[in-house]
Each structure stands twice: as C-alpha cells, then as structure tokens.
C-alpha cells in the first residue's frame, strides 16, 4: 500500500504535504489507472461491439475483460449480470425507471432508510410521484442503528422493493443488510443494496448476500469517474424492460417494432465508457494484488485510530461512536459554552494545514436534520492512508480548535 503509487499525494497544499481524508467522496488514482487511460486513447481508441476493424476488436475485448473482472470482484454468477452505468446515482435511477415502470403500481410501497444518500432517496421519490406509490422510511434508534423492529412492521403485501445503503456515507456504520435481505425475502420482496461505500472497503459476495440488485461506482475504488455498476440477478434483468433506448441495446429496429438485445447490452444504450471500464479493470487488479481483506483490515484499524484520537479531544463529538465502521468517521466540534463550531470553518482551517476532509450534509440531508446539526466533519480513509496521516490530521484539528474557540 505504497503512497508513491499515487502521484497526487506528492502535491503540496498551501505549502504542506497533502493528507487526503476525503475518500468517501472520491479516491485518488494509482499510476496504473492513469497509464491505462492514456494507453486506451493512444493505442486502441475505437467504438466497441460495432466494428470489424482491429481497433474496435481490441477495444471490445478490453471492455468485456473489465466486465469479467467486475463480476469476479463481487462474485456474481456471470458477467451478464454486470451493467455498466455512469455511477451509483445513474444505476439507482436506471433501476427506479426499469423496475418501477414494470413492477410498481398505484398504492405500492418502496422502503428506504433514514441513513440514505440523496441518490437512494430522490429516484424513489420520483417513482412514487409517477406511479402514485408510497415511500416509507426505516427509522433510526438512538444509537444511530437502523430500527429493525420498525422495519419488520413496515413490510407488507404492498411492499415492492427495499433499497438500503450497506454502509452509511455520513457515519461509516455498516448496516445489517444481511438481515434486511432475509426479512424482505421471507415476504418475496426485492432488495437493492447501495454498495457505493461498501464495495471499496469490504469483501463483497452477492451470492452469499443474496441481494437482488447492487449498485456502486468506480471512482470510489481508485478507478475513473463517470463509470458505475448495476448488478442484478439474471432472472430479474431478463424480466425487466430497458430503461433507455438507442444504439447498442437493440436487436432489430423498425418503425413498427423494436426488439431488444441480450444481457447485459439490453441496459447499455449508446457508446459505453470503454476507456473507463478498462481503467477500472486496472484498479481492480491493483486492489486485488494487495488483497481486499488486507485493505479492509488496514482501513478498519485507521478508522478505529481516528475515533480513538478524536474521543480524547474534549470539544469533539463523534457520531455513532463505538459502532462498526468502514472507512469513515463523522464528528463535530463544540465550544466550551456548548455552541457548535460550524463544520465548514473546521474544514477550512484543516485545509490550510494540508488536510482534506469533507464538511456539510454529505448529500444526506434527512440524516443531518435528524442529528439536529447543519452538517458534520467527515474524515474517510483509503488504502494509501497511514497512521502518520491520522496524527497530522489530529494535530491540525487541535490547532483549528484553538483558533476557533
């Protein structure tokens, strides 16, 4: 886990060594990923699947090899179950359109949780508005865990789908998705797992998890932006209609009728991001060479160390303290009189010392409103972060607090 593999980590920020702790928003890219993007555009750039010439054949092969790598990464049954999208948000919108149009009618219910990112709220709200369906929310317990007893009470014959985050992007807590899936499947209810924050930090096995759908993004796993994945069980993908129309997703087109392509292409209208898929394949190779288990252990230890050191600072409140976390820790800073120091101010002073963290509502306003604060400061780790990074962050935070009190 060599920081030297990541050129951007050599950058100076305000004259200080960059300590990058904003990995939940996006990760930095190893040199092999940067080289892959240059290689693709320099040596075999051509549209895939449609050309008989050499460049197109090479591009197609690279694109499909990347799909296989994604399937292996999450232990899917087949690469047919891997749909390339623009990202987690696009995957969720695609699912809401396809599943929603085919399976949801007026009066049906969709269940999400209080912890969700906006991308796992708004598409379902839009679906409910289109169809006259009802959106229901799994509430939180006081310790910020999901209230599973309340969840059981929400499940009924009208529930068509449950969509929940595996890991909260704000709190970093690992949600009990295995139990949620089991409870939903007992009633024949479909489950989508938002894996944007879990696939980069945990070993993912969709066969064992038994989720019906899984969504995640390449850019949060050391890959390029603009590429995501929608995994779906083949029986569901076969059943559902395409969400978008155009080239690639068709079998035959006439003005009278269009028939659709086989999986996975039925869901991939237009020219795919084949350069992005190739680069993502390289990032998968990179993390697997290190070992996903090793990365998870390393990041877990760092997150625990961050929380341990934050808990030593009297003015700091850590959210979901003591809970199992995957990569992220959220907190706020308070003055001696109990007044909240705005997280934006904390973030700015950390930045002036070369430390990059995320502040604000983290695209999860309902959760932030529930916490009763304007936002939080979030420190999130990646495979390249070190104990020294955490020490620099804690020292910078103490200086910031002294300035703000």
C-alpha positions as CSV (number, residue, x, y, z in Angstrom):
1,X,0.0,0.0,0.0
2,X,2.5,2.5,-1.3
3,X,1.6,6.2,-1.4
4,X,4.2,6.6,-4.2
5,X,1.8,4.7,-6.5
6,X,-0.5,7.8,-6.3
7,X,1.1,10.8,-7.9
8,X,-1.4,13.3,-6.5
9,X,-0.3,12.5,-3.0
10,X,3.0,14.3,-3.7
11,X,1.2,17.5,-4.2
12,X,1.7,20.3,-1.7
13,X,-1.5,22.1,-0.4
14,X,-0.8,25.6,1.0
15,X,2.8,24.5,1.3
16,X,2.0,21.4,3.3
17,X,2.1,17.7,2.4
18,X,-1.3,16.7,1.3
19,X,-3.1,14.4,3.8
20,X,-6.1,13.2,1.8
21,X,-9.0,12.1,4.1
22,X,-11.9,12.6,1.7
23,X,-12.0,9.1,0.2
24,X,-15.7,8.5,0.8
25,X,-16.3,11.3,-1.8
26,X,-13.7,10.0,-4.3
27,X,-10.5,8.1,-4.1
28,X,-7.2,9.1,-5.7
29,X,-5.9,7.1,-8.7
30,X,-2.8,4.9,-8.9
31,X,-0.4,5.4,-11.7
32,X,-1.6,2.1,-13.4
33,X,-5.0,3.6,-13.8
34,X,-3.7,6.9,-15.2
35,X,-1.5,4.9,-17.6
36,X,-4.5,2.8,-18.7
37,X,-6.5,5.9,-19.7
38,X,-3.5,7.2,-21.7
39,X,-2.9,3.8,-23.3
40,X,-6.5,3.4,-24.4
41,X,-6.8,6.8,-26.1
42,X,-3.3,6.5,-27.6
43,X,-3.3,2.9,-28.9
44,X,-6.7,1.4,-29.4
45,X,-9.4,4.0,-29.2
46,X,-12.5,2.8,-31.2
47,X,-16.1,2.3,-30.6
48,X,-16.8,-1.2,-29.2
49,X,-19.1,-4.0,-30.4
50,X,-19.8,-2.5,-33.8
51,X,-16.6,-2.6,-35.8
52,X,-14.9,-5.4,-37.7
53,X,-11.6,-3.5,-37.8
54,X,-8.7,-4.1,-35.5
55,X,-9.0,-1.2,-33.1
56,X,-12.7,-1.9,-32.5
57,X,-11.9,-5.6,-31.8
58,X,-9.2,-4.7,-29.3
59,X,-11.4,-2.1,-27.6
60,X,-14.3,-4.6,-27.3
61,X,-12.0,-7.3,-25.8
62,X,-10.7,-4.8,-23.2
63,X,-14.2,-3.6,-22.3
64,X,-15.5,-7.2,-21.9
65,X,-12.5,-8.3,-19.9
66,X,-13.2,-5.5,-17.5
67,X,-16.8,-6.6,-17.1
68,X,-15.5,-10.1,-16.2
69,X,-13.2,-8.5,-13.6
70,X,-16.2,-6.7,-12.0
71,X,-18.2,-9.9,-11.9
72,X,-15.3,-11.7,-10.2
73,X,-14.8,-8.8,-7.8
74,X,-18.4,-9.1,-6.4
75,X,-18.7,-12.8,-7.0
76,X,-21.5,-12.6,-9.5
77,X,-22.7,-15.7,-11.2
78,X,-22.0,-14.3,-14.7
79,X,-20.7,-11.1,-16.4
80,X,-24.2,-11.0,-18.0
81,X,-25.3,-9.6,-14.6
82,X,-23.0,-6.6,-14.8
83,X,-24.4,-3.5,-16.3
84,X,-22.1,-0.6,-16.8
85,X,-23.6,2.8,-15.9
86,X,-22.3,6.3,-15.3
87,X,-22.1,5.7,-11.5
88,X,-24.1,4.7,-8.4
89,X,-26.6,7.5,-8.9
90,X,-27.2,6.5,-12.6
91,X,-27.6,2.9,-11.5
92,X,-30.2,3.8,-9.0
93,X,-32.1,6.0,-11.4
94,X,-31.9,3.2,-14.1
95,X,-33.3,0.7,-11.6
96,X,-36.1,3.1,-10.5
97,X,-37.2,3.6,-14.1
98,X,-36.9,0.0,-15.2
99,X,-38.2,-1.8,-12.1
100,X,-40.6,1.0,-11.3
101,X,-42.2,1.1,-14.7
102,X,-42.6,-2.7,-14.8
103,X,-43.4,-3.7,-11.3
104,X,-44.8,-0.7,-9.3
105,X,-48.4,0.5,-9.4
106,X,-50.5,3.0,-7.5
107,X,-50.6,2.2,-3.8
108,X,-47.5,0.1,-3.8
109,X,-44.7,0.8,-1.3
110,X,-41.0,1.4,-1.5
111,X,-38.8,1.2,1.6
112,X,-35.6,3.1,2.2
113,X,-33.8,4.2,5.4
114,X,-33.1,7.4,7.4
115,X,-29.4,7.0,6.5
116,X,-29.6,7.2,2.8
117,X,-27.7,9.3,0.4
118,X,-29.9,11.5,-1.8
119,X,-29.2,9.2,-4.8
120,X,-31.1,6.5,-2.9
121,X,-33.9,8.8,-2.0
122,X,-34.8,11.1,-4.9
123,X,-35.1,8.4,-7.7
124,X,-37.6,6.5,-5.5
125,X,-39.5,9.7,-4.7
126,X,-39.8,10.5,-8.4
127,X,-41.0,6.9,-9.0
128,X,-43.6,7.3,-6.3
129,X,-44.8,10.6,-7.8
130,X,-45.1,9.0,-11.2
131,X,-46.9,5.9,-10.0
132,X,-48.8,7.1,-7.0
133,X,-46.8,4.8,-4.8
134,X,-45.7,5.4,-1.2
135,X,-42.2,5.9,0.1
136,X,-41.6,4.6,3.6
137,X,-38.5,5.0,5.8
138,X,-36.8,2.7,8.3
139,X,-36.2,5.0,11.3
140,X,-33.1,5.1,13.5
141,X,-32.6,4.1,17.1
142,X,-30.9,6.5,19.5
143,X,-27.6,4.8,18.9
144,X,-27.9,5.6,15.1
145,X,-28.5,1.9,14.2
146,X,-31.4,1.0,11.9
147,X,-34.6,0.1,13.8
148,X,-35.1,-3.4,12.6
149,X,-38.3,-4.0,14.6
150,X,-39.8,-0.9,12.9
151,X,-38.6,-2.3,9.6
152,X,-40.4,-5.5,10.2
153,X,-43.6,-3.5,10.8
154,X,-43.2,-1.7,7.5
155,X,-43.1,-4.9,5.4
156,X,-46.5,-5.9,4.0
157,X,-48.1,-7.2,0.8
158,X,-47.9,-3.7,-0.8
159,X,-44.1,-3.5,-0.4
160,X,-42.4,-4.0,-3.8
161,X,-38.8,-3.1,-3.1
162,X,-36.4,-2.2,-0.3
163,X,-33.3,-0.1,-1.1
164,X,-30.7,0.5,1.6
165,X,-27.1,1.5,2.0
166,X,-24.7,-1.2,3.0
167,X,-22.5,1.5,4.7
168,X,-23.6,5.0,5.6
169,X,-21.7,7.6,3.6
170,X,-22.0,10.0,6.6
171,X,-21.4,7.8,9.6
172,X,-19.4,5.0,8.1
173,X,-21.5,2.5,10.0
174,X,-22.1,-0.9,8.5
175,X,-25.8,-1.7,8.3
176,X,-27.3,-5.2,8.8
177,X,-28.1,-5.7,5.2
178,X,-28.0,-9.5,5.5
179,X,-30.8,-9.4,8.0
180,X,-32.7,-6.8,6.0
181,X,-32.5,-9.0,2.9
182,X,-33.5,-12.1,4.8
183,X,-36.6,-10.4,6.3
184,X,-37.6,-8.9,2.9
185,X,-37.1,-12.2,1.0
186,X,-39.3,-14.1,3.5
187,X,-42.1,-12.0,2.0
188,X,-40.9,-12.2,-1.5
189,X,-39.8,-8.6,-1.6
190,X,-36.9,-7.4,-3.8
191,X,-33.9,-5.8,-2.3
192,X,-31.4,-3.3,-3.7
193,X,-28.1,-2.6,-1.8
194,X,-26.3,0.7,-2.3
195,X,-22.7,-0.5,-2.2
196,X,-21.0,2.8,-3.0
197,X,-19.4,2.9,0.4
198,X,-19.0,-0.9,1.0
199,X,-17.6,-2.3,-2.2
200,X,-14.3,-0.3,-1.8
201,X,-13.9,-1.3,1.8
202,X,-15.4,-4.8,2.3
203,X,-15.2,-8.1,0.5
204,X,-18.4,-8.3,-1.5
205,X,-20.1,-11.6,-2.4
206,X,-23.5,-11.1,-3.9
207,X,-24.2,-14.8,-3.9
208,X,-23.8,-15.0,-0.2
209,X,-25.5,-11.7,0.4
210,X,-28.4,-12.7,-1.9
211,X,-29.3,-9.2,-2.8
212,X,-31.3,-8.8,-6.0
213,X,-29.5,-5.7,-7.1
214,X,-26.2,-4.0,-6.1
215,X,-25.0,-0.5,-7.2
216,X,-21.6,1.1,-6.9
217,X,-19.1,3.5,-8.5
218,X,-15.6,3.0,-9.9
219,X,-14.3,6.4,-8.7
220,X,-14.7,5.4,-5.1
221,X,-12.5,2.4,-5.7
222,X,-9.4,4.0,-7.2
223,X,-10.9,3.9,-10.7
224,X,-12.1,6.7,-13.1
225,X,-15.1,8.9,-12.7
226,X,-18.1,8.5,-14.9
227,X,-18.4,4.8,-14.5
228,X,-20.6,2.7,-12.3
229,X,-22.2,-0.7,-12.0
230,X,-25.7,-2.0,-11.7
231,X,-25.5,-5.7,-10.7
232,X,-28.8,-7.6,-11.0
233,X,-29.7,-11.3,-10.7
234,X,-30.1,-12.6,-14.2
235,X,-33.7,-13.6,-13.6
236,X,-34.6,-10.0,-12.8
237,X,-32.6,-8.4,-15.6
238,X,-34.2,-10.8,-18.1
239,X,-37.6,-9.8,-16.8
240,X,-37.2,-6.0,-16.6
241,X,-37.5,-3.7,-19.6
242,X,-34.6,-1.4,-20.6
243,X,-34.5,2.0,-19.0
244,X,-33.1,3.8,-22.0
245,X,-33.4,3.4,-25.8
246,X,-30.9,3.9,-28.6
247,X,-28.0,2.1,-30.2
248,X,-26.4,-1.0,-28.7
249,X,-29.4,-2.0,-26.7
250,X,-31.4,-3.2,-29.7
251,X,-31.6,-6.4,-31.6
252,X,-33.8,-5.2,-34.5
253,X,-35.4,-1.8,-35.2
254,X,-38.2,-1.0,-37.5
255,X,-40.8,1.8,-37.4
256,X,-43.4,-0.7,-36.4
257,X,-41.5,-2.5,-33.6
258,X,-38.1,-2.8,-31.9
259,X,-36.7,-5.9,-30.2
260,X,-34.0,-5.7,-27.6
261,X,-30.5,-7.0,-27.2
262,X,-29.4,-9.8,-24.9
263,X,-27.9,-9.2,-21.4
264,X,-26.1,-7.1,-20.4
265,X,-26.4,-4.9,-23.5
266,X,-30.1,-4.5,-23.2
267,X,-29.5,-1.9,-20.5
268,X,-26.5,-0.2,-22.1
269,X,-27.8,2.3,-24.7
270,X,-25.3,4.2,-26.6
271,X,-21.5,4.2,-26.7
272,X,-20.2,2.8,-23.4
273,X,-17.4,4.3,-21.4
274,X,-14.9,1.6,-22.6
275,X,-11.9,3.6,-21.6
276,X,-13.3,3.9,-18.1
277,X,-14.1,0.2,-17.9
278,X,-10.6,-0.7,-18.9
279,X,-9.1,1.7,-16.3
280,X,-11.5,0.4,-13.7
281,X,-10.3,-3.1,-14.5
282,X,-6.8,-1.9,-13.7
283,X,-7.9,-0.5,-10.4
284,X,-9.5,-3.9,-9.6
285,X,-6.2,-5.6,-10.4
286,X,-4.4,-3.2,-8.2
287,X,-6.6,-3.7,-5.1
288,X,-6.7,-7.4,-5.6
289,X,-2.9,-7.6,-5.8
290,X,-2.9,-6.0,-2.3
291,X,-5.8,-8.2,-1.1
292,X,-9.2,-6.9,-0.3
293,X,-9.0,-8.5,3.2
294,X,-5.7,-6.7,3.8
295,X,-7.2,-3.4,2.7
296,X,-10.3,-3.8,4.9
297,X,-8.1,-4.7,7.9
298,X,-5.9,-1.7,7.3
299,X,-8.7,0.8,6.9
300,X,-10.6,-0.6,9.8
301,X,-7.6,0.0,12.1
302,X,-7.2,3.5,10.8
303,X,-10.8,4.4,11.3
304,X,-10.6,3.0,14.9
305,X,-7.5,5.1,15.5
306,X,-9.2,8.2,14.2
307,X,-12.1,7.7,16.5
308,X,-9.9,6.9,19.4
309,X,-7.9,10.1,19.0
310,X,-11.0,12.2,18.4
311,X,-12.5,10.9,21.6
312,X,-9.5,12.3,23.5
313,X,-10.4,15.8,22.4
314,X,-12.9,17.3,24.9
315,X,-14.6,19.6,22.4
316,X,-15.3,16.8,19.8
317,X,-18.4,14.7,19.5
318,X,-18.1,11.6,17.3
319,X,-21.3,10.3,15.8
320,X,-22.1,6.5,16.1
321,X,-19.2,6.2,18.4
322,X,-18.2,2.6,19.0
323,X,-20.2,1.3,16.1
324,X,-18.5,-0.9,13.4
325,X,-17.4,1.4,10.7
326,X,-16.0,1.0,7.2
327,X,-13.6,3.8,6.3
328,X,-15.4,7.0,7.6
329,X,-15.8,8.8,10.9
330,X,-18.1,11.9,11.3
331,X,-17.8,14.4,14.1
332,X,-18.5,17.9,15.2
333,X,-16.6,20.4,17.3
334,X,-18.2,22.4,20.2
335,X,-17.0,25.4,22.1
336,X,-16.7,25.4,25.9
337,X,-20.2,27.0,26.2
338,X,-21.7,24.2,24.2
339,X,-22.1,26.2,20.9
340,X,-21.4,24.3,17.7
341,X,-18.5,25.4,15.7
342,X,-19.7,25.2,12.1
343,X,-18.1,22.2,10.3
344,X,-17.3,24.4,7.3
345,X,-15.0,26.6,9.5
346,X,-13.2,23.5,10.8
347,X,-12.8,22.2,7.3
348,X,-11.3,25.4,6.0
349,X,-8.7,25.5,8.8
350,X,-7.8,21.9,8.2
351,X,-7.3,22.6,4.5
352,X,-5.0,25.5,5.3
353,X,-2.8,22.9,7.0
354,X,-2.9,20.5,4.0
355,X,-5.6,18.1,5.4
356,X,-8.5,17.4,3.1
357,X,-11.8,16.3,4.8
358,X,-15.4,16.7,3.7
359,X,-17.9,19.0,5.5
360,X,-21.6,19.6,5.2
361,X,-24.6,17.4,4.8
362,X,-22.8,14.9,2.6
363,X,-25.9,14.6,0.3
364,X,-27.8,13.1,3.2
365,X,-29.9,15.9,4.5
366,X,-32.6,13.8,6.2
367,X,-30.0,12.2,8.4
368,X,-28.3,15.5,9.1
369,X,-31.7,17.0,10.0
370,X,-32.3,14.0,12.3
371,X,-29.0,14.7,14.1
372,X,-30.1,18.4,14.5
373,X,-26.9,19.9,13.1
374,X,-26.1,21.9,10.0
375,X,-23.6,19.3,8.9
376,X,-20.6,17.3,10.1
377,X,-16.9,17.0,9.5
378,X,-16.1,13.6,7.9
379,X,-12.7,12.0,7.8
380,X,-12.6,9.0,5.5
381,X,-9.6,6.7,4.8
382,X,-8.3,4.8,1.8
383,X,-5.7,2.1,1.3
384,X,-2.9,4.7,1.0
385,X,-3.6,6.4,4.2
386,X,-1.3,5.9,7.2
387,X,-1.2,6.3,10.9
388,X,1.1,9.3,10.3
389,X,-1.7,10.9,8.2
390,X,-4.1,10.5,11.1
391,X,-1.5,12.1,13.5
392,X,-1.1,15.0,11.2
393,X,-4.9,15.4,10.9
394,X,-5.4,15.2,14.7
395,X,-2.6,17.8,15.3
396,X,-4.2,20.1,12.7
397,X,-7.6,19.7,14.2
398,X,-6.3,20.7,17.6
399,X,-4.7,23.8,16.1
400,X,-8.0,24.6,14.4
401,X,-10.0,24.3,17.6
402,X,-7.6,26.6,19.4
403,X,-8.2,29.2,16.7
404,X,-12.0,28.8,16.7
405,X,-12.7,28.7,20.4
